[in-house]
Amino acid sequence: MTFHHFHKDDAHVKRERAKARELRQTDWWRQRLQTGVCHYCKRRVGPDALTMDHVVPVARGGASTKGNIVPACKDCNAKKNLNTPAEQILDALFPPEKKNLLIAAPHGFCSGVARALRMAEEALNATLHTPHSTLLPIYCLNEIVHNQHVVAQLTAQGMRFVCRLEDIPEGAHVLFSAHGVSPAVRREAARRSLRVIDATCPFVEKVHAEVRRFAATDAAIICIGHRNHEEVIGVSGEAPGRVRIIESAQEAEALDIPPDHPVAVVTQTTLGAAQVDAVMDALNKRFTAITRPPLSDICYATRDRQDAVRALAKQCDLILVLGSANSSNSQRLVETARDGGADAILIRERADLDALDLCAVQTLGITSGASTPEAFLEEVIEALGERFTVAAPSPPPC
């Protein structure tokens, strides 16, 4: 087998390169790999022992029956006195063209998450230098942020995650997560003499303050958000019985509040802008006197990441959003990408990535939720390195 004739004609080289690239993606080649039968000796070998060979076509007196490309075992290649397997020669002559991988900017940790994790690590480090530190674990009420990688890492460092204050011994350290807690939880922690480390995100605390301010008026308080989310539970606890939680425009239309009654609206910080706009449209049609905070409750990090994904969706076939299933901001990124015209999939762990068939994807986008560690993003990029080349996304139009 010789390859010198490949270099005589640039057009021929391009044709062969395209042919090899296309055949590698076909069911024909996948079936050959699975069957594992050498074109020459007809022996069945494992897929790892099978390579591509390039032979002279039948029209020129050769034996090729499939576009000059045939499966060949390494033994048959060796009999041709080749020191390099034919697959590697083909890769050298016709390197498969890598597809583009675009990474959204910004992505990953927001300032609130970074602050909470810094406080958690400082607390854990402090216990290491405390006498009898094994008697002083740090407890965290609920997940510090909604990401299984972060929770697993802190658990390995000694933090204990609980769902109820009753599960924490009196006098122990307790860390309140970035999602915040209600005043009732704070009072209970004080009653149990718990030493509180408050990692509530400042943007979440802003919403708490707004509810307290609105509660001093006679306005009906409406919170747009997911009623089972820790942030919304904590916010509504600022005015028990006064806060109506709604998740959709349909729920807004069904509110049993007189249309001329004053209404004050706050929002969960991690919602999508489109979702909030749809609910606000319904509220504006229902009520004549609506008060909202002067600045949006959706935090700037959430808005910026959604804007980046919206721009990325115009350039990509598929966007991978790295984050946990219970992460509101990660789920909103998936929705934003789909609304922008791209397909989108939530990747929670490496196994989710390995299960994907990306053969038909020419331009792949990646982003990560505000609670997703950068290390997970780097792991995914490394895994995709053989098929995709990292490229800078095009700047959005002015």
C-alpha positions in Angstrom: 0.0 0.0 0.0 1.4 3.3 -1.0 0.1 6.9 -0.6 2.5 8.9 -2.7 -0.1 9.4 -5.5 -2.3 11.4 -3.0 -0.1 14.4 -3.3 -0.2 14.7 -7.1 -3.6 16.3 -7.3 -4.9 18.7 -4.7 -8.5 18.1 -5.9 -7.9 14.3 -5.4 -6.6 15.0 -1.9 -9.7 17.0 -1.0 -12.0 14.3 -2.4 -10.3 11.5 -0.5 -10.3 13.6 2.7 -14.0 14.2 2.4 -14.6 10.6 1.6 -12.7 9.3 4.6 -14.4 11.9 6.9 -17.9 11.0 5.7 -17.3 7.2 5.9 -16.1 7.5 9.5 -19.6 8.9 10.4 -21.6 6.3 8.4 -23.5 3.3 9.7 -21.4 1.3 7.2 -18.2 2.0 9.1 -19.8 1.5 12.5 -21.1 -1.9 11.3 -17.6 -2.8 10.1 -16.2 -1.9 13.5 -18.8 -3.9 15.3 -18.4 -6.9 13.0 -14.6 -6.7 13.2 -13.9 -8.6 10.0 -10.7 -7.8 8.1 -11.2 -7.1 4.4 -8.1 -9.1 3.4 -7.9 -12.2 5.7 -11.6 -12.3 6.6 -10.6 -12.9 10.2 -12.8 -11.5 13.0 -10.9 -9.2 15.3 -11.8 -6.8 18.1 -12.7 -3.2 17.2 -9.4 -2.0 18.7 -7.4 -4.2 16.2 -9.3 -2.9 13.2 -8.0 0.1 11.2 -9.0 1.8 8.0 -7.0 0.9 4.9 -6.9 2.8 1.6 -6.7 0.5 -1.5 -6.6 1.0 -5.2 -10.2 1.0 -6.6 -11.6 -1.7 -8.8 -11.7 0.6 -11.8 -7.9 0.8 -11.7 -7.3 -2.9 -11.2 -7.5 -3.0 -7.5 -9.8 -4.7 -5.0 -11.7 -1.9 -3.3 -15.4 -2.2 -3.1 -16.4 0.7 -0.9 -15.0 4.0 -2.0 -11.3 3.0 -1.6 -11.7 2.6 2.2 -11.8 -0.9 3.7 -11.4 -2.3 7.2 -8.1 -4.0 7.8 -6.6 -5.8 10.8 -3.2 -4.8 12.0 -1.6 -8.1 11.0 -2.5 -7.5 7.3 -1.2 -4.1 7.5 2.1 -5.5 9.0 2.4 -7.9 6.1 2.5 -4.9 3.8 5.7 -3.9 5.7 4.0 -0.8 7.1 5.4 0.5 10.4 2.4 2.7 10.9 -1.2 1.4 10.9 -3.2 2.6 7.9 -5.7 4.4 10.2 -2.9 6.6 11.4 -1.6 7.2 7.9 -5.1 8.3 6.9 -5.4 10.6 9.9 -2.0 12.1 9.0 -2.9 12.6 5.4 -6.6 13.5 5.9 -7.0 14.7 9.4 -10.6 14.8 10.4 -11.8 18.3 10.7 -12.7 19.3 14.2 -15.9 21.1 14.8 -16.3 24.3 16.8 -16.9 24.5 20.5 -18.1 27.8 21.8 -18.1 28.7 25.5 -20.5 31.3 26.8 -19.1 34.2 28.7 -20.0 34.8 31.4 -20.7 31.4 32.9 -20.2 29.5 36.2 -20.1 30.8 39.7 -21.8 34.1 40.5 -20.5 36.4 43.3 -23.2 35.1 45.7 -22.2 31.5 45.2 -18.5 32.3 45.4 -19.1 34.2 48.6 -21.1 31.3 50.2 -18.4 28.8 49.3 -15.6 31.0 50.6 -17.5 31.3 53.9 -18.0 27.6 54.1 -14.4 26.8 53.5 -13.2 29.4 56.0 -15.5 27.9 58.6 -14.2 24.4 57.8 -10.6 25.5 58.0 -11.2 27.2 61.3 -12.4 24.0 62.9 -9.1 22.2 61.8 -7.2 24.6 64.1 -9.6 24.3 67.0 -8.8 21.9 69.9 -11.1 18.9 69.8 -12.2 19.9 66.4 -13.9 16.5 65.8 -16.5 17.7 68.3 -17.2 20.8 66.3 -18.6 19.9 62.9 -20.1 22.6 60.6 -23.7 21.9 59.7 -25.4 23.4 56.7 -29.2 23.8 56.5 -30.2 22.4 53.1 -27.7 22.5 50.2 -25.4 25.5 50.3 -26.0 25.9 46.6 -27.9 23.6 44.2 -25.0 21.6 42.8 -24.2 18.0 43.6 -20.5 18.5 42.9 -20.2 21.3 45.4 -22.1 19.4 48.1 -20.0 16.3 47.6 -16.8 18.3 47.8 -17.8 20.0 51.1 -19.2 16.8 52.5 -15.7 15.2 51.9 -14.2 18.1 53.8 -16.4 17.4 56.8 -19.5 19.6 56.4 -22.8 17.9 57.3 -25.9 18.8 55.4 -29.3 18.6 57.1 -32.8 19.5 56.1 -34.1 20.5 59.6 -32.6 22.5 62.5 -33.8 19.7 64.8 -31.1 17.5 63.3 -28.4 19.9 64.6 -27.1 19.6 68.2 -27.7 22.6 70.4 -24.8 25.0 70.4 -23.3 23.7 67.1 -22.3 25.8 64.1 -24.9 26.1 61.4 -24.4 27.7 58.0 -27.4 29.2 56.2 -27.2 28.6 52.5 -27.0 31.2 49.8 -30.8 30.8 49.3 -31.5 32.4 52.7 -34.0 31.4 55.4 -37.1 32.9 57.0 -37.1 34.9 60.3 -38.8 31.9 61.9 -35.7 29.8 61.1 -33.4 32.4 62.6 -35.5 32.6 65.8 -35.4 28.8 66.1 -31.6 28.8 65.6 -31.2 31.4 68.4 -33.5 29.4 70.7 -31.2 26.3 70.2 -28.1 28.5 70.8 -26.8 27.6 67.3 -23.8 29.6 66.1 -24.9 31.0 62.8 -22.8 31.5 59.7 -25.0 33.5 57.4 -24.1 32.9 53.7 -27.3 34.3 52.3 -26.7 35.9 48.9 -26.9 39.7 49.1 -29.3 39.8 46.2 -31.6 37.4 48.0 -31.4 39.5 51.1 -32.4 42.5 49.0 -35.7 40.7 48.2 -36.2 39.9 51.9 -35.9 43.6 52.7 -38.4 44.5 50.0 -41.0 42.1 51.4 -40.5 43.6 54.9 -41.0 47.1 53.4 -44.1 46.1 51.5 -45.5 44.4 54.5 -45.6 47.7 56.3 -48.2 48.9 53.8 -51.6 47.5 53.1 -50.5 46.2 49.7 -51.1 42.5 48.7 -47.6 41.1 48.3 -47.0 38.8 45.3 -43.9 36.7 44.8 -43.2 35.4 41.4 -41.2 32.2 41.8 -41.2 28.4 42.5 -43.1 27.9 45.7 -41.0 24.9 46.7 -37.6 26.6 46.2 -35.7 27.5 49.4 -35.3 31.1 48.4 -39.0 31.6 47.9 -39.8 29.8 51.1 -37.5 32.1 53.0 -38.7 35.3 51.3 -42.4 34.5 51.9 -41.5 33.8 55.6 -40.9 37.6 56.0 -44.6 38.2 56.0 -46.4 34.9 56.8 -50.0 34.9 55.4 -49.4 38.1 53.4 -47.3 36.7 50.5 -49.0 35.1 47.5 -46.7 32.9 45.5 -47.4 32.5 41.8 -45.5 30.5 39.2 -47.3 31.4 35.9 -49.5 33.8 34.1 -52.4 31.4 34.7 -51.9 31.7 38.4 -51.7 35.5 38.2 -55.1 35.6 36.4 -56.6 33.4 39.1 -55.6 35.6 42.1 -58.6 36.4 44.3 -57.5 40.1 44.9 -59.8 43.0 43.8 -58.4 44.7 40.7 -58.2 48.1 42.4 -56.4 46.8 45.5 -52.7 47.9 45.8 -50.3 45.1 44.8 -46.6 44.8 45.4 -44.5 42.3 43.4 -41.1 40.7 44.1 -39.4 38.0 42.2 -37.2 35.0 42.8 -33.6 36.0 41.8 -32.9 33.1 39.5 -35.9 33.2 37.2 -35.8 33.8 33.5 -36.6 37.2 32.2 -39.2 35.9 29.7 -40.9 33.9 32.4 -41.2 37.0 34.7 -42.4 39.2 31.8 -45.2 36.8 30.9 -46.4 36.8 34.5 -46.1 40.6 34.8 -48.2 41.1 31.6 -51.0 39.1 33.3 -50.7 41.1 36.5 -50.7 44.4 34.6 -54.0 43.4 32.9 -55.5 42.4 36.3 -54.5 45.3 38.6 -54.5 49.0 38.3 -52.0 49.8 41.1 -48.8 47.7 41.0 -45.6 48.5 42.8 -42.3 46.9 41.9 -38.8 47.5 43.3 -36.9 50.2 41.4 -34.4 47.5 40.3 -35.2 44.1 38.9 -35.0 41.2 41.5 -33.4 38.9 38.9 -29.8 39.2 39.9 -27.3 40.6 37.3 -25.4 37.3 37.2 -28.5 35.4 36.2 -29.4 38.1 33.5 -25.9 38.2 32.1 -25.7 34.4 31.8 -29.1 34.2 30.1 -28.0 37.0 27.7 -24.8 35.1 26.8 -26.7 31.9 26.1 -29.3 33.8 24.0 -26.5 35.1 21.8 -24.8 31.7 21.7 -28.0 30.0 20.6 -27.9 31.9 17.3 -24.5 30.3 16.5 -24.9 26.7 17.8 -26.8 23.5 16.9 -26.7 22.4 20.5 -25.9 23.9 23.8 -24.9 21.9 26.8 -25.8 23.5 30.1 -23.7 22.2 33.0 -25.7 22.2 36.3 -27.8 20.2 38.6 -31.5 19.3 38.0 -32.6 21.3 41.1 -30.7 24.4 40.0 -33.2 27.0 39.0 -30.7 29.2 37.2 -29.4 26.2 35.2 -32.9 25.1 34.2 -33.5 28.7 33.0 -30.4 28.6 30.9 -31.7 25.5 29.1 -35.1 27.3 28.5 -33.3 30.4 27.3 -31.2 28.5 24.8 -34.2 26.7 23.4 -36.2 30.0 23.1 -33.2 31.3 21.2 -33.5 28.6 18.6 -30.9 26.0 19.6 -31.4 22.6 21.1 -30.2 22.4 24.7 -29.5 19.7 27.2 -28.8 19.8 30.9 -25.5 17.9 31.8 -25.5 17.0 35.5 -22.5 14.7 35.4 -19.9 13.1 33.1 -22.1 10.1 32.4 -24.7 12.5 30.8 -22.0 13.7 28.4 -20.8 10.2 27.5 -24.4 9.2 26.6 -24.7 11.9 23.9 -24.4 11.3 20.2 -22.7 14.5 18.9 -21.8 13.2 15.4 -24.3 15.5 13.7 -23.4 18.6 15.7 -21.2 21.0 13.8 -21.1 23.9 16.3 -21.5 23.0 20.0 -22.1 25.6 22.8 -21.3 25.2 26.5 -22.3 27.2 29.5 -22.6 26.4 33.2 -25.0 27.5 35.9 -24.2 30.0 38.6 -23.6 27.2 41.1 -21.5 24.9 38.8 -17.7 24.6 39.5 -15.3 25.6 36.8 -13.5 22.3 37.3 -16.6 20.4 35.8 -16.6 22.7 32.8 -12.9 22.0 32.2 -13.5 18.3 32.5 -16.2 18.4 29.9 -14.0 20.6 27.5 -11.2 18.1 27.9 -13.5 15.2 27.1 -14.7 16.9 23.9 -11.1 17.9 22.8 -10.7 15.2 20.2 -13.8 16.2 18.3 -14.1 19.9 18.9 -11.8 22.9 18.8 -12.5 25.7 21.2 -13.3 28.9 19.3 -14.4 32.4 20.4 -18.1 33.0 19.9 -19.0 35.8 17.5 -19.7 39.1 19.3 -23.4 40.0 19.4 -24.5 42.6 16.8 -24.5 46.2 17.9 
